[in-house]
């Protein structure tokens, strides 16, 4: 199964939606809370070149935010990472 990292913060509806979609598709993920650790936010911005959450990486590939994840799912693209539940 793919390694999934998701950068999140508290009170983020899109973060909850992304985590729910990942669970629904059978992915385990590592949640990285950027609101609790400023260094993690800096790392997220450096990796994603975006400052909003969520930011999702699968096997090191930047997927984007929730809208990007949902679009990839609609196109069947999550299957290439082992998701498809």
Chimera marker file (.cmm) of the C-alpha trace (Angstrom):
<marker_set name="trace">
<marker id="1" x="0.000" y="0.000" z="0.000" r="1" g="1" b="0" radius="0.5"/>
<marker id="2" x="1.118" y="3.515" z="-0.733" r="1" g="1" b="0" radius="0.5"/>
<marker id="3" x="2.592" y="5.859" z="1.852" r="1" g="1" b="0" radius="0.5"/>
<marker id="4" x="0.189" y="8.765" z="2.330" r="1" g="1" b="0" radius="0.5"/>
<marker id="5" x="1.073" y="11.976" z="4.151" r="1" g="1" b="0" radius="0.5"/>
<marker id="6" x="-1.554" y="14.629" z="4.767" r="1" g="1" b="0" radius="0.5"/>
<marker id="7" x="-0.759" y="18.032" z="6.220" r="1" g="1" b="0" radius="0.5"/>
<marker id="8" x="-3.728" y="19.315" z="8.225" r="1" g="1" b="0" radius="0.5"/>
<marker id="9" x="-4.865" y="21.765" z="10.875" r="1" g="1" b="0" radius="0.5"/>
<marker id="10" x="-7.684" y="21.773" z="13.396" r="1" g="1" b="0" radius="0.5"/>
<marker id="11" x="-11.084" y="23.060" z="12.337" r="1" g="1" b="0" radius="0.5"/>
<marker id="12" x="-10.407" y="22.388" z="8.657" r="1" g="1" b="0" radius="0.5"/>
<marker id="13" x="-13.431" y="20.932" z="6.887" r="1" g="1" b="0" radius="0.5"/>
<marker id="14" x="-11.461" y="20.096" z="3.750" r="1" g="1" b="0" radius="0.5"/>
<marker id="15" x="-8.934" y="18.192" z="5.880" r="1" g="1" b="0" radius="0.5"/>
<marker id="16" x="-11.739" y="16.091" z="7.365" r="1" g="1" b="0" radius="0.5"/>
<marker id="17" x="-13.181" y="15.474" z="3.889" r="1" g="1" b="0" radius="0.5"/>
<marker id="18" x="-9.772" y="14.411" z="2.538" r="1" g="1" b="0" radius="0.5"/>
<marker id="19" x="-9.159" y="12.038" z="5.451" r="1" g="1" b="0" radius="0.5"/>
<marker id="20" x="-12.619" y="10.537" z="5.012" r="1" g="1" b="0" radius="0.5"/>
<marker id="21" x="-12.063" y="9.980" z="1.281" r="1" g="1" b="0" radius="0.5"/>
<marker id="22" x="-8.696" y="8.366" z="1.939" r="1" g="1" b="0" radius="0.5"/>
<marker id="23" x="-10.252" y="6.054" z="4.544" r="1" g="1" b="0" radius="0.5"/>
<marker id="24" x="-13.121" y="5.217" z="2.182" r="1" g="1" b="0" radius="0.5"/>
<marker id="25" x="-10.603" y="4.242" z="-0.509" r="1" g="1" b="0" radius="0.5"/>
<marker id="26" x="-8.713" y="2.023" z="1.939" r="1" g="1" b="0" radius="0.5"/>
<marker id="27" x="-5.645" y="4.190" z="2.541" r="1" g="1" b="0" radius="0.5"/>
<marker id="28" x="-3.840" y="4.528" z="5.840" r="1" g="1" b="0" radius="0.5"/>
<marker id="29" x="-2.191" y="7.905" z="6.231" r="1" g="1" b="0" radius="0.5"/>
<marker id="30" x="0.192" y="9.874" z="8.386" r="1" g="1" b="0" radius="0.5"/>
<marker id="31" x="-1.435" y="13.103" z="9.561" r="1" g="1" b="0" radius="0.5"/>
<marker id="32" x="0.938" y="16.025" z="10.057" r="1" g="1" b="0" radius="0.5"/>
<marker id="33" x="-0.642" y="18.866" z="12.030" r="1" g="1" b="0" radius="0.5"/>
<marker id="34" x="0.838" y="22.165" z="10.868" r="1" g="1" b="0" radius="0.5"/>
<marker id="35" x="-1.110" y="24.206" z="13.412" r="1" g="1" b="0" radius="0.5"/>
<marker id="36" x="0.741" y="22.487" z="16.251" r="1" g="1" b="0" radius="0.5"/>
<marker id="37" x="4.243" y="22.803" z="14.793" r="1" g="1" b="0" radius="0.5"/>
<marker id="38" x="5.389" y="25.844" z="12.794" r="1" g="1" b="0" radius="0.5"/>
<marker id="39" x="8.361" y="23.873" z="11.452" r="1" g="1" b="0" radius="0.5"/>
<marker id="40" x="5.940" y="21.393" z="9.879" r="1" g="1" b="0" radius="0.5"/>
<marker id="41" x="4.080" y="24.261" z="8.174" r="1" g="1" b="0" radius="0.5"/>
<marker id="42" x="7.394" y="25.498" z="6.746" r="1" g="1" b="0" radius="0.5"/>
<marker id="43" x="8.203" y="21.972" z="5.552" r="1" g="1" b="0" radius="0.5"/>
<marker id="44" x="4.763" y="21.684" z="3.926" r="1" g="1" b="0" radius="0.5"/>
<marker id="45" x="5.154" y="24.997" z="2.076" r="1" g="1" b="0" radius="0.5"/>
<marker id="46" x="8.633" y="24.006" z="0.913" r="1" g="1" b="0" radius="0.5"/>
<marker id="47" x="7.373" y="20.642" z="-0.398" r="1" g="1" b="0" radius="0.5"/>
<marker id="48" x="4.000" y="21.679" z="-1.820" r="1" g="1" b="0" radius="0.5"/>
<marker id="49" x="4.696" y="25.305" z="-2.688" r="1" g="1" b="0" radius="0.5"/>
<marker id="50" x="1.252" y="25.977" z="-1.247" r="1" g="1" b="0" radius="0.5"/>
<marker id="51" x="0.316" y="27.365" z="2.161" r="1" g="1" b="0" radius="0.5"/>
<marker id="52" x="-3.215" y="26.001" z="2.520" r="1" g="1" b="0" radius="0.5"/>
<marker id="53" x="-4.292" y="22.729" z="4.083" r="1" g="1" b="0" radius="0.5"/>
<marker id="54" x="-4.780" y="19.962" z="3.398" r="1" g="1" b="0" radius="0.5"/>
<marker id="55" x="-1.757" y="19.132" z="1.303" r="1" g="1" b="0" radius="0.5"/>
<marker id="56" x="-1.588" y="15.480" z="0.340" r="1" g="1" b="0" radius="0.5"/>
<marker id="57" x="1.397" y="13.399" z="-0.789" r="1" g="1" b="0" radius="0.5"/>
<marker id="58" x="1.154" y="9.795" z="-1.954" r="1" g="1" b="0" radius="0.5"/>
<marker id="59" x="4.440" y="7.912" z="-2.267" r="1" g="1" b="0" radius="0.5"/>
<marker id="60" x="6.179" y="11.288" z="-2.217" r="1" g="1" b="0" radius="0.5"/>
<marker id="61" x="4.118" y="12.645" z="-5.131" r="1" g="1" b="0" radius="0.5"/>
<marker id="62" x="2.289" y="15.888" z="-4.403" r="1" g="1" b="0" radius="0.5"/>
<marker id="63" x="-1.398" y="15.336" z="-5.088" r="1" g="1" b="0" radius="0.5"/>
<marker id="64" x="-2.558" y="18.752" z="-3.895" r="1" g="1" b="0" radius="0.5"/>
<marker id="65" x="-5.500" y="19.643" z="-1.705" r="1" g="1" b="0" radius="0.5"/>
<marker id="66" x="-8.895" y="18.043" z="-1.233" r="1" g="1" b="0" radius="0.5"/>
<marker id="67" x="-10.271" y="19.211" z="-4.599" r="1" g="1" b="0" radius="0.5"/>
<marker id="68" x="-7.250" y="17.693" z="-6.349" r="1" g="1" b="0" radius="0.5"/>
<marker id="69" x="-7.639" y="14.429" z="-4.420" r="1" g="1" b="0" radius="0.5"/>
<marker id="70" x="-11.357" y="14.247" z="-5.238" r="1" g="1" b="0" radius="0.5"/>
<marker id="71" x="-10.682" y="14.929" z="-8.936" r="1" g="1" b="0" radius="0.5"/>
<marker id="72" x="-7.995" y="12.234" z="-9.013" r="1" g="1" b="0" radius="0.5"/>
<marker id="73" x="-10.471" y="9.826" z="-7.422" r="1" g="1" b="0" radius="0.5"/>
<marker id="74" x="-13.181" y="10.661" z="-9.987" r="1" g="1" b="0" radius="0.5"/>
<marker id="75" x="-10.692" y="9.975" z="-12.791" r="1" g="1" b="0" radius="0.5"/>
<marker id="76" x="-9.756" y="6.606" z="-11.251" r="1" g="1" b="0" radius="0.5"/>
<marker id="77" x="-6.244" y="7.794" z="-10.500" r="1" g="1" b="0" radius="0.5"/>
<marker id="78" x="-6.138" y="6.608" z="-6.903" r="1" g="1" b="0" radius="0.5"/>
<marker id="79" x="-6.106" y="3.006" z="-8.123" r="1" g="1" b="0" radius="0.5"/>
<marker id="80" x="-2.516" y="3.389" z="-9.351" r="1" g="1" b="0" radius="0.5"/>
<marker id="81" x="-1.547" y="3.943" z="-5.707" r="1" g="1" b="0" radius="0.5"/>
<marker id="82" x="-3.413" y="0.861" z="-4.511" r="1" g="1" b="0" radius="0.5"/>
<marker id="83" x="-6.673" y="2.546" z="-3.515" r="1" g="1" b="0" radius="0.5"/>
<marker id="84" x="-9.957" y="1.358" z="-4.823" r="1" g="1" b="0" radius="0.5"/>
<marker id="85" x="-12.113" y="0.224" z="-1.981" r="1" g="1" b="0" radius="0.5"/>
<link id1="1" id2="2" r="1" g="1" b="0" radius="0.2"/>
<link id1="2" id2="3" r="1" g="1" b="0" radius="0.2"/>
<link id1="3" id2="4" r="1" g="1" b="0" radius="0.2"/>
<link id1="4" id2="5" r="1" g="1" b="0" radius="0.2"/>
<link id1="5" id2="6" r="1" g="1" b="0" radius="0.2"/>
<link id1="6" id2="7" r="1" g="1" b="0" radius="0.2"/>
<link id1="7" id2="8" r="1" g="1" b="0" radius="0.2"/>
<link id1="8" id2="9" r="1" g="1" b="0" radius="0.2"/>
<link id1="9" id2="10" r="1" g="1" b="0" radius="0.2"/>
<link id1="10" id2="11" r="1" g="1" b="0" radius="0.2"/>
<link id1="11" id2="12" r="1" g="1" b="0" radius="0.2"/>
<link id1="12" id2="13" r="1" g="1" b="0" radius="0.2"/>
<link id1="13" id2="14" r="1" g="1" b="0" radius="0.2"/>
<link id1="14" id2="15" r="1" g="1" b="0" radius="0.2"/>
<link id1="15" id2="16" r="1" g="1" b="0" radius="0.2"/>
<link id1="16" id2="17" r="1" g="1" b="0" radius="0.2"/>
<link id1="17" id2="18" r="1" g="1" b="0" radius="0.2"/>
<link id1="18" id2="19" r="1" g="1" b="0" radius="0.2"/>
<link id1="19" id2="20" r="1" g="1" b="0" radius="0.2"/>
<link id1="20" id2="21" r="1" g="1" b="0" radius="0.2"/>
<link id1="21" id2="22" r="1" g="1" b="0" radius="0.2"/>
<link id1="22" id2="23" r="1" g="1" b="0" radius="0.2"/>
<link id1="23" id2="24" r="1" g="1" b="0" radius="0.2"/>
<link id1="24" id2="25" r="1" g="1" b="0" radius="0.2"/>
<link id1="25" id2="26" r="1" g="1" b="0" radius="0.2"/>
<link id1="26" id2="27" r="1" g="1" b="0" radius="0.2"/>
<link id1="27" id2="28" r="1" g="1" b="0" radius="0.2"/>
<link id1="28" id2="29" r="1" g="1" b="0" radius="0.2"/>
<link id1="29" id2="30" r="1" g="1" b="0" radius="0.2"/>
<link id1="30" id2="31" r="1" g="1" b="0" radius="0.2"/>
<link id1="31" id2="32" r="1" g="1" b="0" radius="0.2"/>
<link id1="32" id2="33" r="1" g="1" b="0" radius="0.2"/>
<link id1="33" id2="34" r="1" g="1" b="0" radius="0.2"/>
<link id1="34" id2="35" r="1" g="1" b="0" radius="0.2"/>
<link id1="35" id2="36" r="1" g="1" b="0" radius="0.2"/>
<link id1="36" id2="37" r="1" g="1" b="0" radius="0.2"/>
<link id1="37" id2="38" r="1" g="1" b="0" radius="0.2"/>
<link id1="38" id2="39" r="1" g="1" b="0" radius="0.2"/>
<link id1="39" id2="40" r="1" g="1" b="0" radius="0.2"/>
<link id1="40" id2="41" r="1" g="1" b="0" radius="0.2"/>
<link id1="41" id2="42" r="1" g="1" b="0" radius="0.2"/>
<link id1="42" id2="43" r="1" g="1" b="0" radius="0.2"/>
<link id1="43" id2="44" r="1" g="1" b="0" radius="0.2"/>
<link id1="44" id2="45" r="1" g="1" b="0" radius="0.2"/>
<link id1="45" id2="46" r="1" g="1" b="0" radius="0.2"/>
<link id1="46" id2="47" r="1" g="1" b="0" radius="0.2"/>
<link id1="47" id2="48" r="1" g="1" b="0" radius="0.2"/>
<link id1="48" id2="49" r="1" g="1" b="0" radius="0.2"/>
<link id1="49" id2="50" r="1" g="1" b="0" radius="0.2"/>
<link id1="50" id2="51" r="1" g="1" b="0" radius="0.2"/>
<link id1="51" id2="52" r="1" g="1" b="0" radius="0.2"/>
<link id1="52" id2="53" r="1" g="1" b="0" radius="0.2"/>
<link id1="53" id2="54" r="1" g="1" b="0" radius="0.2"/>
<link id1="54" id2="55" r="1" g="1" b="0" radius="0.2"/>
<link id1="55" id2="56" r="1" g="1" b="0" radius="0.2"/>
<link id1="56" id2="57" r="1" g="1" b="0" radius="0.2"/>
<link id1="57" id2="58" r="1" g="1" b="0" radius="0.2"/>
<link id1="58" id2="59" r="1" g="1" b="0" radius="0.2"/>
<link id1="59" id2="60" r="1" g="1" b="0" radius="0.2"/>
<link id1="60" id2="61" r="1" g="1" b="0" radius="0.2"/>
<link id1="61" id2="62" r="1" g="1" b="0" radius="0.2"/>
<link id1="62" id2="63" r="1" g="1" b="0" radius="0.2"/>
<link id1="63" id2="64" r="1" g="1" b="0" radius="0.2"/>
<link id1="64" id2="65" r="1" g="1" b="0" radius="0.2"/>
<link id1="65" id2="66" r="1" g="1" b="0" radius="0.2"/>
<link id1="66" id2="67" r="1" g="1" b="0" radius="0.2"/>
<link id1="67" id2="68" r="1" g="1" b="0" radius="0.2"/>
<link id1="68" id2="69" r="1" g="1" b="0" radius="0.2"/>
<link id1="69" id2="70" r="1" g="1" b="0" radius="0.2"/>
<link id1="70" id2="71" r="1" g="1" b="0" radius="0.2"/>
<link id1="71" id2="72" r="1" g="1" b="0" radius="0.2"/>
<link id1="72" id2="73" r="1" g="1" b="0" radius="0.2"/>
<link id1="73" id2="74" r="1" g="1" b="0" radius="0.2"/>
<link id1="74" id2="75" r="1" g="1" b="0" radius="0.2"/>
<link id1="75" id2="76" r="1" g="1" b="0" radius="0.2"/>
<link id1="76" id2="77" r="1" g="1" b="0" radius="0.2"/>
<link id1="77" id2="78" r="1" g="1" b="0" radius="0.2"/>
<link id1="78" id2="79" r="1" g="1" b="0" radius="0.2"/>
<link id1="79" id2="80" r="1" g="1" b="0" radius="0.2"/>
<link id1="80" id2="81" r="1" g="1" b="0" radius="0.2"/>
<link id1="81" id2="82" r="1" g="1" b="0" radius="0.2"/>
<link id1="82" id2="83" r="1" g="1" b="0" radius="0.2"/>
<link id1="83" id2="84" r="1" g="1" b="0" radius="0.2"/>
<link id1="84" id2="85" r="1" g="1" b="0" radius="0.2"/>
</marker_set>
